[in-house]
Amino acid sequence: MGHGMGRPGLNRRQLLAGLGGLTVAGSFGFAALGTGADALASGADTRVRYWNLFSGGDGYNMIAMLDSFRAEHPGIEVKDSTLQWGSPFYTKLAMAAAGNRAPDLGVMHLGRVTGFSPGRLLDPWDMELLAKYGVREADFNPELWKRAVIDGKLYALPLDIHVQLCYYRKDVLKKAGLLGADGRMVRVTSADQWFDVLKEAKKATGKGLQTIGLWLNDQNFQWWFFVAFYTQLGGTWFDDAHTEVTFDTDKATQVLEFLRRHITDGYANPNFGGGAGAEQFVNGAPFAWEGNWSVPVFDTAKVEYGATPLPPVFGEQATHAESHAFVLPHQSGRGGATDEAAHQLAAYIVRHAQQWAAGGHIPAYTPTLTTDAYRKLQPQSEYVSAMDHQATEPKAWFAGSTGILAQRVGPIVVSSTMGSAEPDAVARRMKSELTTLLASKNPMDGRTAAQGGAVA
């Protein structure tokens, strides 16, 4: 079953202008956006062109999964391309879809799907084809699946969720009396209790080491931490119609004061920037708040550690979560054997995500989570509960990983954490930015959030 959607309603020139000017064309090398007309590999009768943004350890795991698929499906050639993570990737993908040169399969962060003009730059998944290859809605976390549905159609097939975690050194916490009989960090249920834990951990920390690494100067991490704790407080962003900002400045101030206190109480050092938190953790610092992608780093360093979702200091469990998801970039003639092979490839990787889990990500395909092999993974099995307590950005065109929302609001959060602005003033500035964004138009299709029809 194909999805002939017709040509999208904007051309390459309009899209470039909307994304900030024609200069990006040269910057991102659009000459590389070919149609893959080279000969098929020997024995193959169908080719799937697949674009992804996985590098490093993620990239090696993905290549291994693709090689397994190729070995089991010699009739399908997979031509995979890894592009630069972040804005360059999304710009190339948008341009390819607008110019009818899109790959057959792509990867996106789930939070970016709403802004990618579903129905114009993305085609919906064929549910019958997915079911044919063993993937059904019942095999996914309901909230995760709901985020992938827009206007009643599935536009993204979740591969994983990746979350912010509280990493802890077991040796240091044991010395501080903060390790339970089960070998895990003592449970924390309030902000005061959390700072009591930090106080005791600091006493057991070696000289020259901070107590916790928090990526203090990083707009993305500080924004992700804010989203987590604001969600714990039950904070909201907009009404369902996306016509009114419901952001609670009192709750926001509470979160901002909490983040700032890590510096003022002497547990996080503002002079340690970037990834110094991970480095210090390897060297003996008791805590680091990092993404789950740091699991392979700490495994390689032979650190005796555990990892748990961010502590529920405001009562409710919630840790920031994003998701890698497969998408079908728009093709005017989508359908036939190539389209079916794209569905088959995506379904295969989703269903065989055990190797993907080794990189720290939580597989979206829930049957994987109940296998003995997954339960033996440490610390992955310790933080798998994050699947049920996801704190996500609002479902709006300007949200999602490294999106406009993070670019606008993240630096404001940093200004509070670092002490250059007062938390209550920062909360008001955040609300002002949210108001501006809600009224602004998506350069992909010229519609505001209220006009986008992003209804699950």
C-alpha positions as CSV (number, residue, x, y, z in Angstrom):
1,M,0.0,0.0,0.0
2,G,1.6,3.3,-1.1
3,H,1.1,6.8,0.1
4,G,1.0,9.0,-2.9
5,M,0.8,12.4,-1.2
6,G,1.5,14.6,-4.2
7,R,4.1,17.3,-4.3
8,P,4.7,19.1,-1.0
9,G,3.3,22.6,-0.8
10,L,6.6,24.4,-0.7
11,N,9.6,24.3,-3.0
12,R,13.3,24.2,-2.2
13,R,13.8,28.0,-2.6
14,Q,10.9,28.8,-0.3
15,L,12.2,26.3,2.3
16,L,15.7,27.7,2.2
17,A,14.4,31.2,2.7
18,G,12.3,30.0,5.7
19,L,15.3,28.3,7.2
20,G,17.3,31.4,7.3
21,G,18.6,32.2,3.8
22,L,20.1,30.6,0.6
23,T,23.6,30.5,2.2
24,V,22.7,27.1,3.8
25,A,22.7,25.4,0.4
26,G,26.4,25.7,0.0
27,S,27.1,25.0,3.6
28,F,25.4,21.6,3.7
29,G,26.5,20.3,0.3
30,F,23.2,19.6,-1.4
31,A,25.0,18.2,-4.4
32,A,25.2,15.0,-2.4
33,L,21.5,14.6,-2.4
34,G,21.4,12.2,-5.3
35,T,18.9,9.5,-6.1
36,G,21.2,6.6,-5.7
37,A,21.2,5.5,-9.3
38,D,24.2,3.2,-9.1
39,A,23.9,-0.5,-9.8
40,L,22.2,-2.7,-7.2
41,A,24.5,-5.0,-5.2
42,S,24.9,-8.5,-6.6
43,G,21.8,-10.6,-5.8
44,A,19.7,-7.7,-4.6
45,D,16.5,-6.7,-6.4
46,T,15.5,-3.8,-4.2
47,R,17.4,-0.9,-2.7
48,V,16.5,1.1,0.4
49,R,18.3,4.5,0.8
50,Y,18.5,5.2,4.5
51,W,19.7,8.4,6.2
52,N,20.6,8.5,9.8
53,L,22.5,10.8,12.3
54,F,24.2,8.1,14.4
55,S,28.0,8.5,14.9
56,G,30.4,7.1,17.5
57,G,29.2,4.1,19.5
58,D,25.7,4.6,18.2
59,G,27.0,4.4,14.7
60,Y,28.9,1.2,15.3
61,N,25.8,-0.4,16.8
62,M,23.6,0.7,13.9
63,I,26.0,-0.7,11.3
64,A,26.1,-4.0,13.1
65,M,22.3,-4.1,13.1
66,L,22.2,-3.2,9.4
67,D,24.7,-5.9,8.6
68,S,22.5,-8.5,10.4
69,F,19.6,-7.4,8.3
70,R,21.6,-7.6,5.1
71,A,22.7,-11.1,5.9
72,E,19.1,-12.2,6.5
73,H,17.7,-10.4,3.5
74,P,20.1,-10.7,0.6
75,G,17.4,-9.5,-1.8
76,I,17.4,-6.0,-0.2
77,E,20.3,-3.7,-0.5
78,V,20.6,-1.1,2.2
79,K,22.4,2.1,1.1
80,D,23.0,3.9,4.4
81,S,24.4,7.4,4.9
82,T,25.3,9.0,8.2
83,L,24.9,12.8,8.2
84,Q,26.0,15.4,10.7
85,W,23.9,15.5,13.9
86,G,21.7,18.5,14.6
87,S,20.5,21.3,12.3
88,P,22.5,20.3,9.3
89,F,20.8,16.9,9.2
90,Y,17.3,18.3,9.5
91,T,18.0,20.9,6.9
92,K,19.2,18.3,4.4
93,L,16.3,16.0,5.1
94,A,13.8,18.9,4.6
95,M,15.5,20.0,1.4
96,A,15.5,16.4,0.0
97,A,11.8,15.9,0.8
98,A,10.9,19.3,-0.7
99,G,12.9,18.6,-3.9
100,N,11.5,15.1,-4.3
101,R,15.0,13.6,-3.7
102,A,14.2,12.1,-0.3
103,P,15.7,8.8,0.9
104,D,13.4,5.9,1.4
105,L,13.9,5.9,5.2
106,G,15.2,8.4,7.7
107,V,15.7,8.9,11.4
108,M,14.5,11.9,13.4
109,H,14.1,12.9,17.0
110,L,10.5,12.3,17.9
111,G,10.1,15.9,19.3
112,R,11.1,17.3,15.9
113,V,8.4,15.4,13.9
114,T,5.6,17.9,14.6
115,G,7.6,20.8,13.1
116,F,8.6,18.8,10.0
117,S,5.2,19.4,8.4
118,P,3.8,15.9,8.4
119,G,1.8,15.2,5.3
120,R,4.1,17.6,3.3
121,L,7.7,16.6,4.2
122,L,6.9,13.3,5.9
123,D,4.6,10.5,4.7
124,P,2.6,8.4,7.2
125,W,3.5,4.8,8.0
126,D,1.4,2.0,6.5
127,M,0.1,0.2,9.6
128,E,-0.7,-3.0,7.6
129,L,2.9,-3.3,6.3
130,L,4.3,-2.7,9.8
131,A,2.0,-5.4,11.2
132,K,3.1,-7.7,8.4
133,Y,6.7,-7.4,9.7
134,G,5.8,-7.8,13.3
135,V,5.3,-4.3,14.7
136,R,2.1,-3.2,16.3
137,E,1.0,-0.4,18.5
138,A,0.4,-2.8,21.5
139,D,4.2,-3.3,21.6
140,F,5.0,0.3,22.5
141,N,4.6,2.5,25.5
142,P,1.2,4.3,25.0
143,E,2.6,7.8,25.7
144,L,5.5,7.3,23.4
145,W,3.2,6.0,20.6
146,K,0.9,9.0,21.1
147,R,3.7,11.4,20.5
148,A,4.3,9.8,17.1
149,V,0.7,10.3,16.0
150,I,-0.4,13.5,14.2
151,D,-3.9,14.0,12.9
152,G,-4.7,10.4,13.5
153,K,-1.8,9.0,11.5
154,L,1.5,7.5,12.6
155,Y,4.4,9.7,11.2
156,A,7.2,8.2,13.3
157,L,8.1,4.7,14.4
158,P,10.0,4.9,17.7
159,L,13.3,3.1,18.0
160,D,14.2,4.1,21.6
161,I,13.9,6.7,24.3
162,H,17.1,8.3,25.5
163,V,17.0,10.0,28.9
164,Q,18.9,12.1,31.4
165,L,20.3,10.0,34.3
166,C,21.8,10.4,37.7
167,Y,25.0,8.5,37.5
168,Y,26.6,7.6,40.9
169,R,29.9,6.0,42.0
170,K,29.2,3.0,44.1
171,D,32.5,3.1,45.8
172,V,32.1,6.7,47.0
173,L,28.5,6.3,48.0
174,K,29.3,3.2,50.0
175,K,32.0,5.1,51.9
176,A,29.4,7.9,52.5
177,G,26.8,5.4,53.8
178,L,24.5,6.2,50.8
179,L,24.4,2.8,49.2
180,G,21.5,0.5,50.1
181,A,21.7,-3.3,50.8
182,D,20.8,-3.8,47.1
183,G,23.9,-2.0,46.0
184,R,22.0,1.0,44.7
185,M,21.8,4.6,45.7
186,V,19.5,5.4,48.6
187,R,16.1,6.6,47.4
188,V,15.5,10.4,47.2
189,T,12.0,11.9,47.4
190,S,12.5,15.6,48.2
191,A,14.9,18.4,47.4
192,D,16.0,18.7,51.0
193,Q,16.8,15.0,51.0
194,W,18.8,15.3,47.8
195,F,21.0,18.1,49.2
196,D,21.5,16.0,52.3
197,V,22.7,13.2,50.1
198,L,25.1,15.6,48.3
199,K,26.3,16.9,51.7
200,E,27.3,13.4,52.8
201,A,28.7,12.4,49.4
202,K,30.9,15.5,49.5
203,K,32.6,14.4,52.7
204,A,33.7,11.2,51.0
205,T,34.9,12.9,47.8
206,G,38.6,13.2,47.0
207,K,40.3,16.6,46.9
208,G,40.0,18.6,43.7
209,L,36.8,16.9,42.7
210,Q,33.3,18.4,42.6
211,T,30.4,16.5,44.1
212,I,28.3,16.5,40.9
213,G,28.7,17.4,37.3
214,L,25.7,19.2,35.8
215,W,26.8,20.7,32.4
216,L,26.3,24.1,34.0
217,N,27.1,26.2,30.9
218,D,25.3,24.0,28.4
219,Q,22.0,25.3,27.1
220,N,20.7,21.9,26.0
221,F,21.5,20.0,29.2
222,Q,20.2,22.8,31.5
223,W,17.0,23.0,29.4
224,W,16.6,19.2,29.6
225,F,17.1,19.3,33.4
226,F,14.5,22.1,33.7
227,V,12.0,20.1,31.6
228,A,12.4,17.1,33.9
229,F,11.9,19.0,37.2
230,Y,9.2,21.3,35.9
231,T,7.3,18.2,34.8
232,Q,7.8,16.7,38.3
233,L,5.9,19.7,39.6
234,G,3.0,19.1,37.2
235,G,4.0,22.2,35.1
236,T,2.3,22.7,31.7
237,W,3.3,24.8,28.7
238,F,0.2,25.5,26.5
239,D,-3.4,24.7,26.4
240,D,-4.6,21.9,24.1
241,A,-5.5,24.2,21.3
242,H,-2.0,25.9,21.4
243,T,-3.6,29.3,21.7
244,E,-2.7,30.1,25.3
245,V,0.5,29.9,27.3
246,T,-0.1,28.0,30.6
247,F,3.5,28.1,31.8
248,D,3.6,28.5,35.6
249,T,6.3,31.0,36.6
250,D,6.1,30.1,40.3
251,K,6.8,26.4,39.5
252,A,9.5,27.5,37.1
253,T,11.1,29.7,39.8
254,Q,11.1,26.7,42.2
255,V,13.0,24.6,39.6
256,L,15.5,27.3,38.7
257,E,16.3,27.9,42.4
258,F,16.8,24.2,42.8
259,L,19.3,24.0,39.9
260,R,21.1,27.2,41.1
261,R,21.5,25.8,44.6
262,H,24.0,23.1,43.4
263,I,26.5,25.9,42.8
264,T,25.7,28.2,45.8
265,D,25.9,25.2,48.2
266,G,29.3,24.3,46.7
267,Y,28.4,20.9,45.1
268,A,28.9,21.9,41.4
269,N,31.9,24.0,40.2
270,P,31.1,26.6,37.6
271,N,34.7,26.6,36.5
272,F,34.3,23.0,35.2
273,G,32.7,23.4,31.8
274,G,31.5,21.0,29.1
275,G,32.1,17.4,29.6
276,A,34.3,17.9,32.7
277,G,31.6,16.3,34.8
278,A,32.0,13.0,33.1
279,E,35.8,13.2,33.3
280,Q,35.6,14.0,37.0
281,F,33.1,11.2,37.5
282,V,35.6,8.7,36.0
283,N,38.3,10.2,38.4
284,G,36.1,9.7,41.5
285,A,33.4,12.4,41.7
286,P,30.3,10.8,43.3
287,F,27.7,12.1,40.8
288,A,27.1,13.2,37.3
289,W,23.9,14.0,35.4
290,E,24.5,12.8,31.9
291,G,22.5,11.3,29.0
292,N,22.2,7.5,28.8
293,W,24.7,7.6,25.9
294,S,27.4,7.9,28.5
295,V,27.0,4.3,29.5
296,P,29.6,3.0,27.0
297,V,32.0,5.7,28.2
298,F,31.8,4.7,31.8
299,D,31.8,1.0,31.0
300,T,35.0,1.4,29.0
301,A,36.5,3.3,32.0
302,K,35.8,0.3,34.2
303,V,34.0,2.5,36.8
304,E,32.0,0.8,39.5
305,Y,28.8,2.8,39.0
306,G,25.0,2.8,38.8
307,A,22.5,5.0,37.0
308,T,19.0,6.0,37.9
309,P,16.5,8.4,36.5
310,L,16.8,12.0,37.7
311,P,15.7,12.0,41.4
312,P,12.0,12.8,42.0
313,V,12.9,15.8,44.2
314,F,9.5,17.4,43.7
315,G,7.5,14.2,44.5
316,E,6.5,12.9,41.0
317,Q,8.8,10.6,39.0
318,A,9.9,12.3,35.7
319,T,13.1,12.4,33.8
320,H,13.8,14.2,30.5
321,A,13.3,11.9,27.5
322,E,13.7,12.2,23.8
323,S,13.3,9.4,21.2
324,H,15.0,8.4,18.0
325,A,12.4,7.4,15.5
326,F,12.2,6.1,11.9
327,V,10.4,8.4,9.4
328,L,9.4,8.2,5.8
329,P,10.6,11.4,4.1
330,H,8.1,12.6,1.5
331,Q,8.3,11.0,-1.9
332,S,5.7,11.9,-4.6
333,G,5.7,8.3,-5.8
334,R,6.1,6.4,-2.5
335,G,4.9,2.8,-2.7
336,G,5.8,-0.5,-4.3
337,A,8.7,-2.8,-3.4
338,T,11.1,-0.1,-2.2
339,D,8.5,1.3,0.2
340,E,7.7,-2.1,1.6
341,A,11.4,-2.8,2.0
342,A,11.8,0.4,4.0
343,H,8.9,-0.7,6.3
344,Q,10.6,-4.1,6.6
345,L,14.0,-2.6,7.5
346,A,12.6,-0.3,10.1
347,A,10.5,-3.0,11.7
348,Y,13.5,-5.3,11.8
349,I,15.7,-2.8,13.6
350,V,13.0,-1.9,16.1
351,R,12.4,-5.6,16.9
352,H,16.1,-6.5,17.2
353,A,17.1,-3.6,19.4
354,Q,19.0,-5.6,22.0
355,Q,22.3,-4.5,20.6
356,W,21.0,-0.9,20.4
357,A,20.4,-1.2,24.2
358,A,24.1,-1.8,24.8
359,G,24.7,1.8,23.9
360,G,22.5,2.9,26.8
361,H,19.3,3.7,25.0
362,I,16.0,2.1,26.2
363,P,14.5,0.2,23.3
364,A,11.0,1.4,22.4
365,Y,9.8,-2.1,21.5
366,T,8.6,-3.2,24.9
367,P,9.0,-7.0,24.4
368,T,12.7,-6.4,24.3
369,L,12.6,-5.0,27.9
370,T,11.3,-8.3,29.3
371,T,13.9,-10.5,27.9
372,D,16.6,-12.1,30.2
373,A,19.3,-10.6,28.0
374,Y,18.0,-7.1,28.7
375,R,17.4,-7.7,32.4
376,K,21.1,-8.7,32.7
377,L,22.3,-5.4,31.3
378,Q,23.7,-3.0,34.0
379,P,22.9,-0.2,34.6
380,Q,20.3,-0.3,31.8
381,S,17.9,-2.5,33.8
382,E,18.2,-0.1,36.7
383,Y,16.8,2.9,34.8
384,V,14.4,1.2,32.4
385,S,11.5,2.6,34.5
386,A,12.2,5.9,32.9
387,M,10.1,4.6,30.0
388,D,7.0,5.1,32.2
389,H,8.0,8.6,33.5
390,Q,9.0,10.6,30.4
391,A,9.3,14.3,30.7
392,T,9.1,15.7,27.2
393,E,9.0,19.0,25.5
394,P,5.6,20.3,24.4
395,K,4.2,18.8,21.1
396,A,4.8,22.0,19.0
397,W,6.6,22.7,15.8
398,F,9.4,24.6,17.6
399,A,10.2,21.9,20.1
400,G,12.4,18.8,20.0
401,S,16.0,18.0,20.3
402,T,18.3,21.0,19.7
403,G,15.2,22.8,18.3
404,I,14.2,26.5,18.4
405,L,12.7,26.1,21.8
406,A,16.0,24.9,23.3
407,Q,17.9,27.5,21.5
408,R,15.7,30.3,22.8
409,V,15.0,29.2,26.4
410,G,18.1,27.1,27.2
411,P,20.5,30.1,27.5
412,I,17.9,31.8,29.8
413,V,18.0,28.8,32.1
414,V,21.8,28.8,32.1
415,S,21.7,32.5,33.1
416,S,19.8,31.5,36.3
417,T,21.9,28.5,37.1
418,M,25.1,30.4,36.7
419,G,23.8,33.3,38.8
420,S,23.8,36.1,36.2
421,A,20.0,36.5,36.5
422,E,17.5,36.0,39.3
423,P,15.3,32.9,39.0
424,D,12.0,34.8,39.2
425,A,13.0,37.2,36.5
426,V,14.2,34.3,34.4
427,A,10.9,32.5,34.8
428,R,9.1,35.6,33.5
429,R,11.5,35.8,30.5
430,M,10.9,32.1,29.7
431,K,7.1,32.8,29.6
432,S,7.7,35.7,27.3
433,E,9.7,33.6,24.9
434,L,7.0,30.9,25.0
435,T,4.4,33.5,24.1
436,T,6.5,34.7,21.2
437,L,7.1,31.2,19.9
438,L,3.4,30.2,20.2
439,A,2.5,33.1,17.9
440,S,5.3,32.5,15.4
441,K,5.1,30.6,12.1
442,N,6.8,27.3,11.2
443,P,9.2,28.1,8.3
444,M,8.4,24.6,6.9
445,D,4.8,25.4,6.2
446,G,4.0,28.9,7.4
447,R,1.6,27.8,10.1
448,T,1.5,28.6,13.8
449,A,1.3,25.9,16.5
450,A,-2.5,26.6,16.7
451,Q,-2.8,26.0,13.0
452,G,-0.7,22.9,12.8
453,G,-3.3,20.4,13.7
454,A,-0.9,18.3,15.9
455,V,-3.7,16.3,17.5
456,A,-3.1,12.7,18.5
